Amino acid sequence: MVLKMEEGMRSLGKASLKELSPDDLVALDTYTAEVTGVKRIY
């Protein structure tokens, strides 16, 4: 799982997980979006 996270992070041009922000992430459902504060994918 960690390798997949690192691969996704690098595809966003980030060198560290610390560089990720909510703007880099999306939620797959409304509940997750509300809890995490990231936008929904749809």
Residue, then its C-alpha position, 0 to 999 in steps of 0.5 A: m500500500v505504501l508503494k502505491m501512495e509513493e507512486g501517486m505522490r510522485s505522479l503529482g510532482k511531490a517529493s514527500l507525503k508532507e507536501l500533499s495538501p487537501d487540494d491534491l486529494v479527492a474523496l470518492d463519496t460525500y461522507t469521506a469528503e465531509v469528514t476529511g475536508v477534501k472535495r468530492i471526485y464528482 
